[in-house]
Amino acid sequence: MPDPSRIEELRRRVQRDPASIAFAQLGEEHRRAGQFDEAVAVCRSGLDIHPGYLSARVTCARALVELDRLDEARTEFQTVLASAPDNLAALRGLAEVHHRLGAVDDALAMFRRALRLAPNDPDLDRTVNDLLRKAAQAKPAEPDGLLSLDDLARELDRHALPAEGPSSGRRLPKALEDWPSEAGPVAATAPRFAAAAPSNAPVASDVARTLEAARARDLATLAALEGWLAAIHGARAERRA
């Protein structure tokens, strides 16, 4: 906990000599004590005389973040990084500002730069991984109009041919019914692919590549599946038109 007597001592030093670099210590003590307005005032007064004192500028920016004056804080951090691109405190501070402003990609870029400088920092590592997961979850489930795996399972059922004979239900084309897999026909495996992958997993063409790797011995069946998926996309495009 900050020592009030230390703050008072530093204040007297700065009052006796306004050009003293003790202002940086005084500003930091105010910040640690939660006196953020005082920290900003002290730092800016000293920076008017010592504009290149980067640690004081970082202190000022951190206090501005606590006051939710994010645009001002961003400017201060960017000023520091313009002179010292590897200033870890400024990188972390600017990343946090971007994060609070909702600029997740910019925040992630800054946190990654910081992590390269401090690769053994568990907090940075956790933050980067959390942001990567959020970025992945924020991607649209149906990019470029293609199907997600969940949609694929529904479309496979929707576009299956009516069952022949008196029984009700739907069936797959003959090429797909003869799918040579111990797991059963594609009608059974497609939902399993959907359940095993995130909703924004690679779609039609990537599904075909995945199946091709898993069923390399049956290229003809894969070609039939790709053709059927193309027909599904065509049908969906017509419905949207």
C-alpha positions as a Python dict, from the first residue, in 0.01 Angstrom:
ca = {
    (1, 'M'): (0, 0, 0),
    (2, 'P'): (141, 344, -91),
    (3, 'D'): (295, 539, 193),
    (4, 'P'): (127, 882, 236),
    (5, 'S'): (449, 1020, 379),
    (6, 'R'): (631, 916, 60),
    (7, 'I'): (376, 1105, -150),
    (8, 'E'): (417, 1413, 67),
    (9, 'E'): (795, 1395, 48),
    (10, 'L'): (789, 1372, -333),
    (11, 'R'): (537, 1653, -356),
    (12, 'R'): (765, 1883, -158),
    (13, 'R'): (1061, 1794, -384),
    (14, 'V'): (863, 1880, -695),
    (15, 'Q'): (736, 2203, -540),
    (16, 'R'): (1092, 2308, -455),
    (17, 'D'): (1215, 2218, -806),
    (18, 'P'): (939, 2204, -1072),
    (19, 'A'): (1194, 2072, -1321),
    (20, 'S'): (1279, 1774, -1098),
    (21, 'I'): (1226, 1430, -1249),
    (22, 'A'): (1080, 1328, -913),
    (23, 'F'): (745, 1411, -1072),
    (24, 'A'): (748, 1066, -1234),
    (25, 'Q'): (775, 893, -897),
    (26, 'L'): (508, 1120, -751),
    (27, 'G'): (270, 1044, -1036),
    (28, 'E'): (324, 670, -992),
    (29, 'E'): (263, 691, -618),
    (30, 'H'): (-64, 876, -683),
    (31, 'R'): (-164, 608, -933),
    (32, 'R'): (-90, 324, -693),
    (33, 'A'): (-293, 503, -426),
    (34, 'G'): (-591, 519, -662),
    (35, 'Q'): (-559, 897, -696),
    (36, 'F'): (-585, 889, -1074),
    (37, 'D'): (-674, 1252, -1139),
    (38, 'E'): (-375, 1362, -933),
    (39, 'A'): (-151, 1115, -1117),
    (40, 'V'): (-255, 1254, -1455),
    (41, 'A'): (-211, 1615, -1343),
    (42, 'V'): (136, 1554, -1196),
    (43, 'C'): (257, 1353, -1496),
    (44, 'R'): (133, 1601, -1755),
    (45, 'S'): (287, 1891, -1570),
    (46, 'G'): (622, 1712, -1560),
    (47, 'L'): (596, 1593, -1919),
    (48, 'D'): (563, 1951, -2034),
    (49, 'I'): (924, 1988, -1918),
    (50, 'H'): (1046, 1632, -1981),
    (51, 'P'): (841, 1506, -2282),
    (52, 'G'): (1076, 1213, -2339),
    (53, 'Y'): (1031, 1064, -1992),
    (54, 'L'): (855, 747, -2112),
    (55, 'S'): (790, 582, -1778),
    (56, 'A'): (599, 893, -1665),
    (57, 'R'): (397, 883, -1987),
    (58, 'V'): (309, 518, -1922),
    (59, 'T'): (200, 612, -1569),
    (60, 'C'): (-16, 889, -1710),
    (61, 'A'): (-172, 653, -1965),
    (62, 'R'): (-247, 389, -1701),
    (63, 'A'): (-420, 648, -1484),
    (64, 'L'): (-622, 764, -1787),
    (65, 'V'): (-736, 405, -1845),
    (66, 'E'): (-861, 389, -1486),
    (67, 'L'): (-1053, 713, -1548),
    (68, 'D'): (-1203, 556, -1864),
    (69, 'R'): (-1045, 828, -2078),
    (70, 'L'): (-947, 566, -2331),
    (71, 'D'): (-878, 785, -2634),
    (72, 'E'): (-632, 994, -2433),
    (73, 'A'): (-471, 680, -2291),
    (74, 'R'): (-434, 533, -2641),
    (75, 'T'): (-255, 847, -2759),
    (76, 'E'): (-12, 833, -2467),
    (77, 'F'): (67, 464, -2518),
    (78, 'Q'): (117, 517, -2892),
    (79, 'T'): (356, 804, -2819),
    (80, 'V'): (562, 574, -2600),
    (81, 'L'): (568, 297, -2860),
    (82, 'A'): (672, 539, -3133),
    (83, 'S'): (995, 593, -2938),
    (84, 'A'): (1026, 249, -2778),
    (85, 'P'): (844, -20, -2982),
    (86, 'D'): (940, -291, -2733),
    (87, 'N'): (811, -113, -2423),
    (88, 'L'): (624, -400, -2262),
    (89, 'A'): (413, -184, -2030),
    (90, 'A'): (295, 32, -2320),
    (91, 'L'): (217, -272, -2536),
    (92, 'R'): (6, -427, -2263),
    (93, 'G'): (-161, -97, -2187),
    (94, 'L'): (-248, -27, -2551),
    (95, 'A'): (-377, -382, -2590),
    (96, 'E'): (-607, -330, -2293),
    (97, 'V'): (-733, -1, -2439),
    (98, 'H'): (-813, -171, -2771),
    (99, 'H'): (-988, -451, -2583),
    (100, 'R'): (-1204, -208, -2385),
    (101, 'L'): (-1291, -23, -2705),
    (102, 'G'): (-1406, -348, -2865),
    (103, 'A'): (-1123, -364, -3120),
    (104, 'V'): (-1049, -732, -3055),
    (105, 'D'): (-818, -784, -3354),
    (106, 'D'): (-604, -483, -3258),
    (107, 'A'): (-600, -597, -2896),
    (108, 'L'): (-491, -946, -2998),
    (109, 'A'): (-210, -807, -3216),
    (110, 'M'): (-78, -598, -2926),
    (111, 'F'): (-104, -880, -2674),
    (112, 'R'): (83, -1110, -2914),
    (113, 'R'): (362, -855, -2948),
    (114, 'A'): (379, -835, -2570),
    (115, 'L'): (384, -1215, -2540),
    (116, 'R'): (680, -1236, -2779),
    (117, 'L'): (868, -1009, -2541),
    (118, 'A'): (756, -1200, -2232),
    (119, 'P'): (692, -1559, -2353),
    (120, 'N'): (685, -1700, -2001),
    (121, 'D'): (416, -1464, -1873),
    (122, 'P'): (115, -1686, -1786),
    (123, 'D'): (-129, -1395, -1776),
    (124, 'L'): (-35, -1283, -2127),
    (125, 'D'): (-50, -1639, -2256),
    (126, 'R'): (-396, -1688, -2106),
    (127, 'T'): (-519, -1355, -2243),
    (128, 'V'): (-399, -1433, -2596),
    (129, 'N'): (-565, -1776, -2590),
    (130, 'D'): (-891, -1629, -2457),
    (131, 'L'): (-897, -1367, -2733),
    (132, 'L'): (-822, -1629, -2998),
    (133, 'R'): (-1121, -1833, -2880),
    (134, 'K'): (-1345, -1525, -2881),
    (135, 'A'): (-1228, -1431, -3230),
    (136, 'A'): (-1304, -1782, -3355),
    (137, 'Q'): (-1651, -1779, -3198),
    (138, 'A'): (-1724, -1438, -3349),
    (139, 'K'): (-1672, -1557, -3707),
    (140, 'P'): (-1994, -1598, -3905),
    (141, 'A'): (-2131, -1951, -3907),
    (142, 'E'): (-2193, -1939, -4283),
    (143, 'P'): (-1903, -1747, -4445),
    (144, 'D'): (-1933, -1654, -4813),
    (145, 'G'): (-2275, -1818, -4832),
    (146, 'L'): (-2138, -2170, -4771),
    (147, 'L'): (-2280, -2430, -4537),
    (148, 'S'): (-2160, -2496, -4187),
    (149, 'L'): (-2146, -2861, -4085),
    (150, 'D'): (-2465, -2823, -3881),
    (151, 'D'): (-2640, -2680, -4188),
    (152, 'L'): (-2491, -2956, -4402),
    (153, 'A'): (-2653, -3225, -4188),
    (154, 'R'): (-2991, -3054, -4222),
    (155, 'E'): (-2948, -3005, -4598),
    (156, 'L'): (-2850, -3369, -4649),
    (157, 'D'): (-3179, -3471, -4494),
    (158, 'R'): (-3381, -3201, -4672),
    (159, 'H'): (-3251, -3289, -5018),
    (160, 'A'): (-3253, -3668, -4981),
    (161, 'L'): (-3471, -3843, -5237),
    (162, 'P'): (-3818, -3971, -5135),
    (163, 'A'): (-3809, -4335, -5037),
    (164, 'E'): (-3928, -4578, -5303),
    (165, 'G'): (-4208, -4819, -5227),
    (166, 'P'): (-4483, -4804, -4967),
    (167, 'S'): (-4260, -4710, -4676),
    (168, 'S'): (-4228, -4347, -4582),
    (169, 'G'): (-3907, -4160, -4525),
    (170, 'R'): (-3617, -4043, -4741),
    (171, 'R'): (-3314, -4209, -4895),
    (172, 'L'): (-2977, -4104, -5032),
    (173, 'P'): (-2871, -4149, -5396),
    (174, 'K'): (-2740, -4496, -5470),
    (175, 'A'): (-2374, -4384, -5483),
    (176, 'L'): (-2399, -4251, -5131),
    (177, 'E'): (-2599, -4544, -4994),
    (178, 'D'): (-2309, -4767, -5103),
    (179, 'W'): (-2054, -4561, -4903),
    (180, 'P'): (-1784, -4813, -4799),
    (181, 'S'): (-1747, -4729, -4434),
    (182, 'E'): (-1775, -4939, -4124),
    (183, 'A'): (-1948, -4637, -3968),
    (184, 'G'): (-2243, -4667, -4209),
    (185, 'P'): (-2370, -4446, -4490),
    (186, 'V'): (-2310, -4073, -4519),
    (187, 'A'): (-2656, -4007, -4375),
    (188, 'A'): (-2526, -4142, -4045),
    (189, 'T'): (-2178, -3990, -4057),
    (190, 'A'): (-2268, -3634, -4159),
    (191, 'P'): (-2441, -3549, -3826),
    (192, 'R'): (-2142, -3695, -3645),
    (193, 'F'): (-1913, -3458, -3836),
    (194, 'A'): (-2144, -3173, -3736),
    (195, 'A'): (-2133, -3272, -3369),
    (196, 'A'): (-1756, -3321, -3366),
    (197, 'A'): (-1669, -2981, -3515),
    (198, 'P'): (-1752, -2623, -3413),
    (199, 'S'): (-2042, -2459, -3593),
    (200, 'N'): (-1805, -2240, -3789),
    (201, 'A'): (-1588, -2531, -3907),
    (202, 'P'): (-1481, -2548, -4274),
    (203, 'V'): (-1775, -2610, -4505),
    (204, 'A'): (-1865, -2801, -4821),
    (205, 'S'): (-1527, -2809, -4998),
    (206, 'D'): (-1341, -2861, -4669),
    (207, 'V'): (-1583, -3139, -4575),
    (208, 'A'): (-1500, -3307, -4906),
    (209, 'R'): (-1129, -3275, -4836),
    (210, 'T'): (-1174, -3418, -4488),
    (211, 'L'): (-1376, -3711, -4621),
    (212, 'E'): (-1123, -3764, -4900),
    (213, 'A'): (-843, -3795, -4646),
    (214, 'A'): (-1049, -4038, -4439),
    (215, 'R'): (-1181, -4237, -4737),
    (216, 'A'): (-897, -4210, -4989),
    (217, 'R'): (-983, -4552, -5129),
    (218, 'D'): (-1317, -4433, -5266),
    (219, 'L'): (-1257, -4124, -5480),
    (220, 'A'): (-1560, -4197, -5692),
    (221, 'T'): (-1793, -4170, -5394),
    (222, 'L'): (-1632, -3843, -5290),
    (223, 'A'): (-1692, -3702, -5635),
    (224, 'A'): (-2059, -3797, -5602),
    (225, 'L'): (-2079, -3623, -5264),
    (226, 'E'): (-1919, -3306, -5403),
    (227, 'G'): (-2165, -3304, -5688),
    (228, 'W'): (-2455, -3341, -5450),
    (229, 'L'): (-2330, -3057, -5230),
    (230, 'A'): (-2302, -2835, -5537),
    (231, 'A'): (-2663, -2917, -5618),
    (232, 'I'): (-2764, -2829, -5262),
    (233, 'H'): (-2595, -2490, -5287),
    (234, 'G'): (-2768, -2431, -5619),
    (235, 'A'): (-3105, -2511, -5467),
    (236, 'R'): (-3040, -2280, -5174),
    (237, 'A'): (-2938, -1999, -5408),
    (238, 'E'): (-3262, -2043, -5604),
    (239, 'R'): (-3466, -2027, -5282),
    (240, 'R'): (-3294, -1703, -5185),
    (241, 'A'): (-3342, -1544, -5528),
}
